Amino acid sequence: MQTIRERTKDHFPSVLLTLLSIIQALALELLWSRLRGSDYLWDGGISAVVGWVQAAVLMLGIFLVWLFYTSIVMRVSWVPSIQDSALPFAIGVLEFAVVDLMGPETLSFWFAGFAMIFALSTFASHSAFKRARLDPDNRDFFEAMSPTSRRDLAQPAAIVAGLLLLALVVRIDGGWGWIGLGALIATGGALVHQIEILRRYWNRSISPGGTPGC
């Protein structure tokens, strides 16, 4: 007979991904509604370009959150805490807020909200891996992976700090023009880089004789 601990470990991945799928679907639906109701996107000019790039970057961010979670539950198992169930809701609330903040007047606040999403997603990922390392079922997975160090956290911290800096720069500039466009393109590049890192981790993890790290 399975213990509560074993049942929780077995069923939590599907529950988590189902919950996250609903939240991400709602965020995308809200984004679509926002795009349809934003007249400036269809007027042409730099404002429209910035708006569409902002929407594309936000979609990349939503996709990255999904990859964060799927890469965790597919690679390791752990006994979840209430925090593991609460964090997807918190991330979802931030995603809804960021969608609502799309537009020329609130770009600086949008960057700040985006930074919070990335920080919370990174925290959720590292927190889950930290507990998974303590579980004997993951011993083979973590044998080839060193414990998380400050150096490992440096890159996510730099991205969060960079997003907050961009929020400040856009706020000072007060613009929805070339500076805002450059900031969004830089953010999109950072997200693509993170997606590539996750792709390499995943390929190494599932390859025969592969290791979980890059």
Backbone as ProteinMPNN parsed JSONL, in Angstrom:
{"seq_chain_A": "MQTIRERTKDHFPSVLLTLLSIIQALALELLWSRLRGSDYLWDGGISAVVGWVQAAVLMLGIFLVWLFYTSIVMRVSWVPSIQDSALPFAIGVLEFAVVDLMGPETLSFWFAGFAMIFALSTFASHSAFKRARLDPDNRDFFEAMSPTSRRDLAQPAAIVAGLLLLALVVRIDGGWGWIGLGALIATGGALVHQIEILRRYWNRSISPGGTPGC", "coords_chain_A": {"N_chain_A": [[0.836, -1.205, 0.0], [0.533, 2.206, -0.883], [2.212, 4.917, 0.67], [1.24, 8.158, 2.003], [3.201, 9.966, 1.352], [4.428, 8.77, -0.91], [2.278, 8.699, -2.715], [1.821, 11.408, -3.021], [4.204, 12.276, -4.28], [3.945, 10.841, -6.662], [1.608, 11.829, -7.893], [1.755, 14.59, -7.901], [3.274, 15.889, -10.042], [1.539, 15.753, -12.362], [-0.689, 17.126, -11.39], [0.433, 19.642, -10.894], [1.3, 20.458, -13.492], [-1.149, 20.505, -14.805], [-2.484, 22.524, -13.396], [-0.736, 24.667, -13.965], [-1.005, 24.775, -16.724], [-3.629, 25.691, -17.028], [-3.435, 28.239, -15.87], [-1.52, 29.451, -17.558], [-2.902, 29.355, -19.969], [-5.044, 31.074, -19.435], [-3.595, 33.446, -19.101], [-2.593, 33.807, -21.705], [-4.989, 34.087, -23.082], [-5.923, 36.464, -21.955], [-3.891, 38.138, -22.862], [-4.343, 38.046, -25.618], [-6.849, 39.288, -25.743], [-6.113, 41.785, -24.849], [-4.412, 42.637, -26.902], [-6.185, 42.798, -29.047], [-7.75, 44.901, -28.218], [-6.121, 47.132, -28.247], [-5.646, 49.943, -29.811], [-3.421, 51.366, -30.734], [-1.641, 49.537, -31.717], [-2.308, 49.045, -34.286], [-1.974, 51.303, -35.714], [0.42, 51.857, -36.908], [3.898, 52.989, -37.226], [6.486, 53.793, -34.747], [5.428, 53.282, -32.237], [3.615, 51.189, -32.641], [5.383, 49.185, -33.472], [6.979, 48.857, -31.161], [4.971, 48.0, -29.427], [4.174, 45.498, -30.526], [6.566, 44.083, -30.353], [6.826, 44.062, -27.586], [4.639, 42.43, -26.922], [5.51, 40.036, -28.098], [7.805, 39.484, -26.563], [6.622, 39.097, -24.087], [5.149, 36.769, -24.586], [7.273, 35.015, -24.989], [8.251, 35.028, -22.381], [6.116, 33.806, -20.963], [6.216, 31.308, -22.156], [8.755, 30.51, -21.288], [8.363, 30.245, -18.525], [6.686, 28.027, -18.533], [8.487, 26.112, -19.573], [10.383, 26.098, -17.491], [8.978, 24.786, -15.423], [8.101, 22.325, -16.615], [10.555, 21.147, -17.241], [11.519, 20.616, -14.728], [9.668, 18.797, -13.457], [9.781, 16.655, -15.177], [12.31, 15.69, -14.9], [13.116, 15.25, -12.245], [11.932, 14.044, -9.031], [10.095, 14.945, -6.112], [9.058, 15.512, -2.706], [6.355, 17.503, -2.465], [5.723, 20.816, -1.191], [3.436, 23.152, 0.408], [4.211, 25.517, -0.678], [5.022, 24.856, -3.275], [2.614, 24.515, -4.572], [1.505, 27.01, -4.296], [3.17, 28.873, -5.562], [2.811, 28.756, -8.479], [0.306, 30.067, -8.677], [0.982, 32.612, -7.74], [2.835, 33.389, -9.684], [1.115, 33.373, -11.869], [-0.676, 35.476, -11.198], [1.104, 37.627, -11.375], [1.708, 37.461, -14.1], [-0.795, 38.109, -15.212], [-0.969, 40.722, -14.294], [1.186, 41.914, -15.622], [0.377, 41.654, -18.274], [-1.792, 43.39, -18.181], [-0.431, 45.732, -17.82], [0.605, 46.39, -20.241], [1.452, 48.742, -22.731], [1.955, 52.201, -23.821], [2.178, 54.05, -21.674], [2.915, 52.721, -19.396], [5.285, 51.28, -19.527], [7.685, 51.152, -18.033], [6.811, 50.143, -15.567], [5.945, 47.731, -16.492], [8.349, 46.415, -17.137], [9.385, 46.15, -14.547], [7.485, 44.432, -13.384], [7.89, 42.213, -15.028], [10.447, 41.512, -14.28], [9.924, 40.58, -11.697], [8.416, 38.3, -12.244], [10.352, 36.675, -13.5], [12.206, 36.428, -11.423], [10.683, 35.095, -9.45], [10.027, 32.714, -10.764], [12.564, 31.602, -11.143], [13.296, 31.277, -8.47], [11.377, 29.354, -7.714], [12.188, 27.191, -9.293], [14.862, 26.638, -8.366], [14.309, 26.123, -5.7], [12.731, 23.807, -5.82], [14.565, 21.991, -6.964], [16.445, 21.953, -4.942], [15.121, 20.621, -2.837], [14.618, 18.251, -4.159], [17.158, 17.18, -4.414], [17.606, 16.1, -1.94], [16.134, 13.844, -1.906], [16.269, 10.345, -2.056], [15.507, 9.014, -4.401], [16.41, 10.482, -6.514], [19.108, 10.203, -6.678], [20.907, 9.235, -8.672], [20.593, 11.154, -10.649], [21.591, 13.515, -9.502], [24.213, 12.915, -8.934], [26.07, 13.677, -10.832], [25.899, 16.367, -10.76], [26.799, 19.395, -9.351], [26.082, 20.958, -6.174], [23.888, 23.809, -6.029], [25.449, 26.906, -6.42], [26.637, 30.222, -5.494], [27.598, 31.242, -7.825], [26.057, 29.978, -9.764], [23.658, 31.232, -9.374], [24.201, 33.741, -10.165], [23.785, 34.532, -12.847], [20.871, 34.469, -13.25], [20.283, 36.418, -11.301], [21.562, 38.618, -12.399], [20.035, 39.025, -14.681], [17.545, 39.733, -13.573], [18.325, 42.075, -12.215], [19.113, 43.537, -14.445], [16.662, 43.862, -15.796], [15.286, 45.444, -13.958], [16.911, 47.681, -14.049], [16.482, 48.458, -16.697], [13.824, 49.154, -16.443], [14.078, 51.429, -14.894], [15.582, 53.091, -16.607], [13.831, 53.397, -18.79], [11.781, 54.648, -17.449], [12.963, 57.085, -16.694], [13.585, 58.079, -19.214], [11.058, 58.276, -20.182], [9.892, 57.455, -22.469], [8.371, 55.841, -25.285], [9.699, 54.77, -27.358], [12.595, 54.483, -29.342], [14.454, 53.807, -27.33], [12.889, 52.299, -25.564], [12.234, 50.237, -27.341], [14.782, 49.127, -27.838], [15.35, 48.2, -25.253], [13.396, 46.234, -24.943], [14.109, 44.434, -26.97], [16.607, 43.599, -26.003], [15.744, 42.302, -23.684], [14.221, 40.245, -24.804], [16.285, 38.846, -26.087], [17.725, 37.912, -23.848], [15.844, 36.156, -22.772], [15.6, 34.255, -24.819], [18.167, 33.207, -24.674], [18.034, 31.969, -22.145], [16.131, 30.012, -22.693], [17.574, 28.47, -24.496], [19.574, 27.504, -22.789], [18.027, 25.862, -21.099], [17.216, 24.023, -23.015], [19.629, 22.747, -23.643], [20.267, 21.618, -21.165], [18.124, 19.818, -20.966], [18.52, 18.084, -23.199], [20.995, 16.947, -22.497], [20.22, 15.592, -20.208], [18.442, 13.575, -21.047], [19.848, 12.129, -22.877], [21.559, 9.056, -23.738], [23.59, 7.945, -21.161], [24.042, 10.529, -20.469], [24.6, 13.642, -18.701], [23.079, 15.799, -16.242], [23.887, 18.46, -16.294], [25.174, 21.273, -18.255]], "CA_chain_A": [[0.0, 0.0, 0.0], [1.327, 3.418, -0.98], [2.11, 5.898, 1.74], [0.839, 9.483, 1.529], [4.397, 10.562, 0.742], [4.61, 8.209, -2.247], [1.169, 9.158, -3.562], [2.043, 12.827, -3.321], [5.267, 12.361, -5.279], [3.481, 10.284, -7.929], [0.517, 12.586, -8.512], [1.969, 16.036, -7.923], [3.656, 16.444, -11.354], [0.382, 15.956, -13.246], [-1.513, 18.187, -10.806], [1.136, 20.905, -11.098], [1.269, 20.851, -14.898], [-2.537, 20.851, -15.131], [-2.714, 23.853, -12.824], [0.037, 25.654, -14.708], [-1.59, 24.891, -18.064], [-4.822, 26.546, -16.928], [-2.988, 29.601, -15.61], [-0.882, 29.985, -18.766], [-3.944, 29.552, -20.971], [-5.754, 32.304, -19.073], [-2.704, 34.567, -19.388], [-2.564, 33.996, -23.155], [-6.299, 34.617, -23.485], [-5.936, 37.871, -21.555], [-2.992, 38.832, -23.776], [-5.029, 38.179, -26.903], [-7.876, 40.313, -25.579], [-5.418, 43.069, -24.736], [-3.925, 43.001, -28.226], [-7.33, 43.178, -29.877], [-8.311, 46.16, -27.761], [-5.104, 48.193, -28.248], [-5.706, 50.572, -31.136], [-2.121, 51.869, -31.182], [-0.918, 48.466, -32.408], [-2.728, 48.979, -35.684], [-1.814, 52.639, -36.303], [1.72, 51.985, -37.55], [4.877, 53.821, -36.545], [7.343, 53.187, -33.743], [4.609, 52.795, -31.125], [3.095, 49.871, -33.008], [6.509, 48.241, -33.463], [7.304, 48.579, -29.761], [3.876, 47.223, -28.855], [4.221, 44.11, -30.996], [7.753, 43.462, -29.754], [6.483, 43.825, -26.183], [3.777, 41.246, -26.881], [6.332, 38.868, -28.408], [8.656, 39.221, -25.405], [5.768, 38.537, -23.041], [4.866, 35.38, -24.947], [8.492, 34.27, -24.678], [8.308, 34.878, -20.932], [5.134, 32.787, -20.578], [6.762, 30.031, -22.616], [9.887, 30.157, -20.433], [7.801, 29.755, -17.259], [6.236, 26.656, -18.8], [9.675, 25.272, -19.684], [10.94, 25.963, -16.146], [8.25, 23.781, -14.649], [8.118, 21.013, -17.256], [11.899, 20.577, -17.137], [11.7, 20.131, -13.361], [8.859, 17.614, -13.123], [10.168, 15.546, -16.042], [13.667, 15.228, -14.614], [13.295, 14.836, -10.856], [10.724, 13.955, -8.208], [10.312, 15.407, -4.744], [7.849, 15.642, -1.9], [6.016, 18.919, -2.593], [5.23, 21.579, -0.053], [2.388, 24.095, 0.028], [4.865, 26.533, -1.516], [5.034, 24.397, -4.665], [1.278, 24.735, -5.129], [1.17, 28.432, -4.234], [3.988, 29.68, -6.476], [2.195, 28.954, -9.794], [-0.726, 31.091, -8.574], [1.658, 33.904, -7.628], [3.37, 33.696, -11.01], [-0.034, 33.691, -12.715], [-1.142, 36.829, -10.858], [2.07, 38.563, -11.951], [1.524, 37.447, -15.553], [-1.993, 38.889, -15.518], [-0.648, 42.133, -14.045], [2.08, 42.379, -16.683], [-0.461, 41.827, -19.468], [-2.591, 44.596, -17.972], [0.461, 46.887, -17.857], [1.084, 46.641, -21.596], [1.036, 50.017, -23.283], [2.98, 53.252, -23.82], [2.312, 54.81, -20.44], [3.295, 51.88, -18.242], [6.362, 50.371, -19.936], [8.647, 50.968, -16.943], [6.206, 49.236, -14.595], [5.912, 46.428, -17.156], [9.663, 45.807, -16.942], [9.506, 45.772, -13.136], [6.667, 43.236, -13.204], [8.549, 41.112, -15.731], [11.567, 41.115, -13.416], [9.362, 39.811, -10.589], [8.058, 36.976, -12.773], [11.576, 35.896, -13.712], [12.783, 36.132, -10.104], [9.855, 34.097, -8.765], [10.172, 31.445, -11.494], [13.893, 31.086, -10.815], [13.219, 30.81, -7.085], [10.608, 28.105, -7.697], [13.021, 26.149, -9.884], [15.962, 26.278, -7.473], [13.739, 25.565, -4.48], [12.326, 22.434, -6.104], [15.769, 21.183, -7.136], [17.088, 21.819, -3.638], [14.444, 19.541, -2.11], [14.778, 17.015, -4.913], [18.494, 16.656, -4.125], [17.554, 15.373, -0.671], [15.343, 12.622, -2.093], [17.117, 9.244, -2.57], [15.108, 8.582, -5.744], [17.105, 11.299, -7.51], [20.544, 10.114, -6.422], [21.644, 9.098, -9.93], [20.516, 12.415, -11.378], [22.394, 14.57, -8.882], [25.603, 12.503, -8.755], [26.921, 14.412, -11.774], [25.584, 17.797, -10.675], [27.237, 20.038, -8.113], [25.036, 21.767, -5.528], [23.773, 25.189, -6.504], [26.365, 27.849, -5.777], [26.364, 31.626, -5.797], [27.918, 31.47, -9.233], [24.899, 29.533, -10.547], [22.587, 32.214, -9.204], [24.662, 35.051, -10.632], [23.164, 34.893, -14.123], [19.489, 34.919, -13.037], [20.285, 37.68, -10.555], [21.957, 39.671, -13.337], [18.888, 39.294, -15.556], [16.566, 40.486, -12.782], [18.876, 43.419, -12.02], [19.065, 44.211, -15.741], [15.277, 44.253, -16.063], [14.971, 46.585, -13.088], [17.643, 48.825, -14.595], [15.756, 48.89, -17.886], [12.615, 49.833, -15.966], [14.493, 52.766, -14.454], [15.992, 53.858, -17.786], [12.624, 53.758, -19.537], [11.046, 55.607, -16.62], [13.636, 58.387, -16.807], [13.431, 58.538, -20.594], [9.65, 58.6, -20.36], [9.542, 57.243, -23.865], [7.819, 54.613, -25.856], [10.314, 54.863, -28.674], [13.741, 53.64, -29.664], [15.045, 53.274, -26.1], [12.005, 51.219, -25.138], [12.384, 49.129, -28.289], [16.064, 48.486, -27.559], [15.229, 47.482, -23.979], [12.59, 45.036, -25.173], [14.904, 43.486, -27.762], [17.595, 43.038, -25.084], [15.016, 41.361, -22.821], [13.915, 39.069, -25.613], [17.525, 38.087, -26.274], [18.029, 37.217, -22.592], [14.902, 35.046, -22.634], [16.004, 33.225, -25.788], [19.358, 32.573, -24.109], [17.591, 31.073, -21.079], [15.477, 28.869, -23.336], [18.648, 27.637, -25.048], [20.196, 26.813, -21.661], [17.116, 24.786, -20.71], [17.256, 23.007, -24.073], [20.861, 21.976, -23.492], [20.081, 20.799, -19.96], [17.185, 18.741, -21.264], [19.158, 17.126, -24.101], [22.003, 16.21, -21.744], [19.561, 14.746, -19.221], [17.764, 12.411, -21.629], [20.728, 11.378, -23.767], [22.131, 7.874, -23.085], [24.828, 8.223, -20.439], [24.21, 11.966, -20.349], [24.585, 14.252, -17.362], [22.083, 16.859, -16.204], [24.445, 19.803, -16.51], [25.665, 21.577, -19.606]], "C_chain_A": [[0.876, 1.263, 0.0], [1.132, 4.309, 0.245], [1.661, 7.234, 1.143], [2.003, 10.162, 0.819], [4.577, 10.071, -0.696], [3.511, 8.668, -3.201], [1.357, 10.611, -3.97], [3.1, 12.986, -4.4], [4.792, 11.885, -6.644], [2.497, 11.201, -8.645], [0.806, 14.074, -8.665], [2.384, 16.567, -9.291], [2.465, 16.709, -12.266], [-0.531, 17.053, -12.719], [-0.882, 19.553, -11.082], [1.043, 21.366, -12.542], [-0.144, 21.192, -15.349], [-2.869, 22.253, -14.635], [-1.997, 24.919, -13.634], [-0.526, 25.857, -16.106], [-2.797, 25.813, -18.057], [-4.406, 28.007, -16.757], [-2.365, 30.222, -16.863], [-1.908, 30.238, -19.864], [-4.735, 30.827, -20.698], [-4.905, 33.538, -19.376], [-2.658, 34.853, -20.886], [-3.888, 34.545, -23.672], [-6.411, 36.106, -23.142], [-5.045, 38.702, -22.472], [-3.659, 39.061, -25.121], [-6.1, 39.264, -26.844], [-7.25, 41.707, -25.523], [-4.94, 43.552, -26.104], [-5.067, 43.48, -29.122], [-7.885, 44.547, -29.489], [-7.34, 47.329, -27.75], [-5.006, 48.806, -29.634], [-4.337, 50.992, -31.657], [-1.319, 50.809, -31.937], [-1.214, 48.443, -33.901], [-2.553, 50.321, -36.4], [-0.493, 52.829, -37.034], [2.664, 52.857, -36.745], [5.612, 53.069, -35.452], [6.534, 52.63, -32.575], [4.06, 51.404, -31.407], [4.207, 48.825, -32.979], [6.871, 47.852, -32.034], [6.232, 47.704, -29.127], [3.913, 45.754, -29.261], [5.446, 43.376, -30.44], [7.497, 43.157, -28.282], [5.613, 42.585, -26.042], [4.578, 39.972, -27.14], [7.221, 38.484, -27.225], [7.837, 38.606, -24.273], [5.412, 37.088, -23.333], [6.083, 34.494, -24.696], [8.609, 34.022, -23.181], [7.344, 33.815, -20.429], [5.628, 31.403, -20.971], [7.908, 29.566, -21.717], [9.411, 29.646, -19.073], [7.338, 28.311, -17.418], [7.43, 25.699, -18.88], [10.337, 25.049, -18.328], [10.29, 24.779, -15.429], [8.282, 22.399, -15.298], [9.488, 20.352, -17.148], [12.168, 20.028, -15.737], [10.97, 18.813, -13.159], [9.209, 16.421, -13.993], [11.512, 14.942, -15.645], [13.851, 14.71, -13.193], [11.935, 14.704, -10.174], [11.069, 14.415, -6.801], [8.984, 15.456, -4.018], [7.483, 17.124, -1.878], [5.572, 19.524, -1.269], [4.085, 22.472, -0.529], [2.952, 25.174, -0.89], [4.834, 26.142, -2.986], [3.679, 24.591, -5.342], [0.925, 26.212, -5.197], [1.923, 29.254, -5.278], [3.391, 29.82, -7.877], [1.084, 29.999, -9.778], [-0.096, 32.483, -8.521], [2.226, 34.337, -8.98], [2.245, 34.084, -11.957], [-0.565, 35.085, -12.465], [-0.204, 37.878, -11.462], [1.948, 38.616, -13.472], [0.304, 38.272, -15.95], [-1.718, 40.388, -15.355], [0.212, 42.699, -15.168], [1.314, 42.565, -17.995], [-1.254, 43.121, -19.356], [-1.744, 45.864, -18.077], [1.02, 47.169, -19.249], [0.576, 47.988, -22.09], [2.108, 51.082, -23.131], [3.223, 53.885, -22.464], [2.909, 54.011, -19.285], [4.453, 50.946, -18.556], [7.367, 50.126, -18.804], [8.105, 50.01, -15.887], [6.121, 47.808, -15.163], [7.25, 45.701, -16.968], [9.851, 45.348, -15.492], [8.692, 44.509, -12.848], [7.287, 42.016, -13.853], [9.726, 40.591, -14.91], [11.076, 40.249, -12.264], [8.965, 38.406, -11.038], [9.302, 36.105, -12.922], [12.196, 35.499, -12.374], [12.006, 35.028, -9.403], [9.968, 32.736, -9.443], [11.516, 30.794, -11.189], [13.925, 30.538, -9.386], [12.481, 29.48, -6.996], [11.446, 26.943, -8.218], [14.11, 25.691, -8.924], [15.453, 25.664, -6.168], [13.346, 24.11, -4.675], [13.548, 21.533, -6.256], [16.493, 20.977, -5.809], [16.456, 20.695, -2.831], [14.599, 18.207, -2.827], [16.141, 16.369, -4.655], [18.502, 15.81, -2.85], [16.812, 14.049, -0.795], [16.215, 11.521, -2.691], [16.764, 8.811, -3.987], [15.844, 9.34, -6.843], [18.616, 11.192, -7.408], [21.347, 10.057, -7.722], [21.689, 10.413, -10.702], [21.505, 13.431, -10.823], [23.849, 14.17, -8.654], [26.543, 13.312, -9.633], [26.696, 15.915, -11.714], [26.02, 18.347, -9.33], [26.078, 20.815, -7.488], [25.045, 23.198, -6.061], [24.684, 26.109, -5.706], [25.95, 29.275, -6.103], [26.63, 31.938, -7.261], [26.741, 31.069, -10.128], [23.757, 30.539, -10.489], [22.951, 33.583, -9.771], [23.949, 35.472, -11.911], [21.693, 35.284, -13.958], [19.406, 36.245, -12.296], [20.635, 38.847, -11.471], [20.799, 40.03, -14.267], [17.831, 40.109, -14.822], [17.038, 41.922, -12.58], [18.829, 44.217, -13.324], [17.662, 44.679, -16.091], [14.863, 45.456, -15.217], [15.683, 47.845, -13.562], [16.954, 49.371, -15.838], [14.476, 49.63, -17.503], [12.942, 51.269, -15.558], [14.85, 53.652, -15.65], [14.767, 54.319, -18.575], [11.808, 54.786, -18.77], [11.641, 57.008, -16.735], [13.445, 58.965, -18.204], [11.995, 58.959, -20.865], [9.134, 58.283, -21.742], [8.989, 55.865, -24.178], [8.35, 54.575, -27.284], [11.497, 53.941, -28.8], [14.408, 53.053, -28.422], [14.2, 52.117, -25.572], [12.128, 49.999, -26.031], [13.682, 48.375, -28.037], [16.017, 47.668, -26.271], [14.446, 46.189, -24.153], [13.361, 43.984, -25.969], [15.969, 42.821, -26.893], [16.946, 41.999, -24.154], [14.678, 40.085, -23.576], [15.147, 38.209, -25.847], [17.905, 37.306, -25.033], [17.113, 36.016, -22.403], [15.247, 33.904, -23.593], [17.236, 32.477, -25.282], [18.983, 31.594, -22.998], [16.904, 29.833, -21.644], [16.526, 27.921, -23.916], [19.367, 26.867, -23.94], [19.328, 25.637, -21.215], [17.121, 23.668, -21.742], [18.492, 22.126, -23.935], [20.787, 21.071, -22.263], [19.216, 19.58, -20.268], [17.833, 17.67, -22.141], [20.225, 16.306, -23.383], [21.353, 15.218, -20.777], [18.992, 13.474, -19.827], [18.652, 11.611, -22.569], [21.324, 10.181, -23.028], [23.485, 8.214, -22.444], [25.077, 9.695, -20.223], [24.18, 12.418, -18.901], [23.606, 15.422, -17.384], [22.615, 18.249, -16.481], [24.897, 20.006, -17.926], [27.115, 21.177, -19.738]], "O_chain_A": [[1.828, 1.374, 0.773], [0.028, 4.431, 0.777], [1.696, 7.419, -0.074], [1.817, 10.845, -0.188], [4.848, 10.866, -1.595], [3.782, 8.987, -4.359], [1.09, 10.994, -5.109], [2.91, 13.757, -5.341], [5.179, 12.446, -7.669], [2.547, 11.334, -9.867], [0.168, 14.747, -9.474], [1.889, 17.622, -9.688], [2.383, 17.773, -12.881], [-1.087, 17.826, -13.498], [-1.572, 20.501, -11.457], [0.741, 22.531, -12.802], [-0.327, 22.075, -16.188], [-3.457, 23.061, -15.355], [-2.578, 25.955, -13.956], [-0.527, 26.975, -16.622], [-2.973, 26.622, -18.968], [-4.949, 28.898, -17.41], [-2.644, 31.374, -17.194], [-1.802, 31.216, -20.604], [-5.058, 31.573, -21.622], [-5.42, 34.551, -19.848], [-2.681, 36.013, -21.295], [-3.912, 35.368, -24.587], [-6.923, 36.901, -23.93], [-5.389, 39.83, -22.823], [-3.553, 40.144, -25.697], [-6.243, 40.06, -27.772], [-7.784, 42.671, -26.073], [-5.052, 44.735, -26.424], [-4.921, 44.452, -29.862], [-8.425, 45.266, -30.33], [-7.694, 48.415, -27.289], [-4.359, 48.253, -30.524], [-4.101, 50.983, -32.865], [-0.42, 51.143, -32.708], [-0.449, 47.881, -34.684], [-2.939, 50.46, -37.56], [-0.297, 53.841, -37.707], [2.286, 53.402, -35.708], [5.401, 51.873, -35.248], [6.913, 51.617, -31.988], [4.041, 50.544, -30.527], [3.995, 47.705, -32.514], [7.049, 46.673, -31.727], [6.542, 46.777, -28.38], [3.705, 44.871, -28.429], [5.369, 42.196, -30.099], [7.907, 42.108, -27.785], [5.827, 41.776, -25.139], [4.36, 38.952, -26.487], [7.375, 37.302, -26.919], [8.305, 37.701, -23.583], [5.379, 36.264, -22.419], [5.946, 33.357, -24.245], [9.015, 32.941, -22.755], [7.701, 33.01, -19.568], [5.478, 30.443, -20.216], [8.025, 28.378, -21.418], [9.996, 28.71, -18.528], [7.569, 27.476, -16.543], [7.388, 24.604, -18.319], [10.801, 23.947, -18.038], [10.969, 23.897, -14.904], [8.472, 21.4, -14.604], [9.579, 19.135, -16.983], [12.948, 19.09, -15.573], [11.57, 17.824, -12.74], [8.964, 15.282, -13.596], [11.818, 13.808, -16.015], [14.667, 13.817, -12.966], [10.922, 15.19, -10.678], [12.21, 14.283, -6.358], [7.92, 15.443, -4.638], [8.232, 17.927, -1.322], [5.112, 18.829, -0.363], [3.799, 22.54, -1.724], [2.256, 25.681, -1.769], [4.642, 26.996, -3.851], [3.612, 24.806, -6.552], [0.14, 26.627, -6.05], [1.382, 30.22, -5.818], [3.451, 30.914, -8.438], [0.923, 30.741, -10.747], [-0.571, 33.415, -9.169], [2.113, 35.499, -9.37], [2.391, 35.01, -12.755], [-0.874, 35.809, -13.411], [-0.658, 38.891, -11.994], [2.069, 39.685, -14.069], [0.357, 39.043, -16.908], [-2.166, 41.209, -16.156], [-0.003, 43.826, -15.614], [1.566, 43.513, -18.738], [-1.374, 43.865, -20.329], [-2.261, 46.938, -18.383], [1.822, 48.088, -19.42], [-0.588, 48.333, -21.89], [3.071, 50.888, -22.389], [4.36, 54.224, -22.136], [3.36, 54.593, -18.299], [4.59, 49.909, -17.907], [7.847, 49.004, -18.64], [8.839, 49.168, -15.37], [6.212, 46.823, -14.43], [7.271, 44.506, -16.673], [10.412, 44.281, -15.243], [9.163, 43.616, -12.143], [7.226, 40.914, -13.307], [9.972, 39.386, -14.851], [11.742, 39.283, -11.891], [9.154, 37.437, -10.302], [9.306, 34.942, -12.521], [12.656, 34.369, -12.209], [12.604, 34.121, -8.823], [10.001, 31.71, -8.763], [11.596, 29.581, -10.998], [14.5, 29.482, -9.125], [12.914, 28.577, -6.28], [11.419, 25.848, -7.657], [14.269, 24.492, -8.691], [16.099, 24.783, -5.601], [13.592, 23.273, -3.806], [13.561, 20.422, -5.727], [17.092, 19.924, -5.588], [17.164, 19.902, -2.21], [14.698, 17.159, -2.189], [16.26, 15.144, -4.677], [19.323, 14.903, -2.711], [16.857, 13.224, 0.117], [16.841, 11.734, -3.73], [17.621, 8.296, -4.705], [15.894, 8.882, -7.985], [19.334, 12.004, -7.991], [22.353, 10.753, -7.86], [22.695, 10.744, -11.329], [22.178, 14.127, -11.583], [24.648, 15.0, -8.222], [27.673, 13.604, -9.241], [27.244, 16.658, -12.528], [25.643, 17.816, -8.286], [25.189, 21.28, -8.202], [26.078, 23.717, -6.484], [24.686, 26.091, -4.476], [25.03, 29.504, -6.888], [25.972, 32.79, -7.858], [26.459, 31.734, -11.125], [22.987, 30.678, -11.439], [22.107, 34.476, -9.846], [23.552, 36.628, -12.052], [21.287, 36.328, -14.469], [18.571, 37.093, -12.612], [20.075, 39.936, -11.339], [20.605, 41.198, -14.602], [17.283, 41.063, -15.374], [16.268, 42.868, -12.746], [18.544, 45.414, -13.319], [17.489, 45.775, -16.624], [14.182, 46.364, -15.694], [15.132, 48.943, -13.488], [16.85, 50.584, -16.019], [14.091, 50.605, -18.149], [12.184, 52.198, -15.839], [14.465, 54.82, -15.7], [14.675, 55.479, -18.976], [11.215, 55.688, -19.362], [10.914, 57.994, -16.857], [13.184, 60.156, -18.374], [11.734, 59.865, -21.657], [8.079, 58.767, -22.151], [9.135, 54.899, -23.429], [7.618, 54.385, -28.255], [11.434, 52.771, -28.422], [14.88, 51.917, -28.457], [14.734, 51.079, -25.18], [12.127, 48.865, -25.552], [13.7, 47.144, -28.021], [16.577, 46.574, -26.205], [14.8, 45.164, -23.571], [13.278, 42.791, -25.677], [16.215, 41.622, -27.022], [17.531, 40.952, -23.875], [14.831, 38.982, -23.051], [15.066, 36.981, -25.811], [18.358, 36.165, -25.132], [17.554, 34.97, -21.927], [15.192, 32.732, -23.22], [17.338, 31.26, -25.44], [19.553, 30.506, -22.917], [17.082, 28.73, -21.127], [16.376, 26.702, -23.831], [19.729, 25.705, -24.128], [19.837, 24.541, -20.982], [17.038, 22.493, -21.385], [18.415, 20.907, -24.09], [21.192, 19.91, -22.309], [19.539, 18.458, -19.878], [17.708, 16.479, -21.857], [20.352, 15.106, -23.627], [21.881, 14.128, -20.555], [19.045, 12.412, -19.207], [18.264, 10.532, -23.015], [21.574, 10.263, -21.826], [24.397, 8.704, -23.11], [26.178, 10.092, -19.84], [23.787, 11.674, -18.003], [23.337, 15.978, -18.449], [21.851, 19.133, -16.869], [24.997, 19.061, -18.708], [27.71, 21.353, -20.802]]}, "name": "protein", "num_of_chains": 1, "seq": "MQTIRERTKDHFPSVLLTLLSIIQALALELLWSRLRGSDYLWDGGISAVVGWVQAAVLMLGIFLVWLFYTSIVMRVSWVPSIQDSALPFAIGVLEFAVVDLMGPETLSFWFAGFAMIFALSTFASHSAFKRARLDPDNRDFFEAMSPTSRRDLAQPAAIVAGLLLLALVVRIDGGWGWIGLGALIATGGALVHQIEILRRYWNRSISPGGTPGC"}
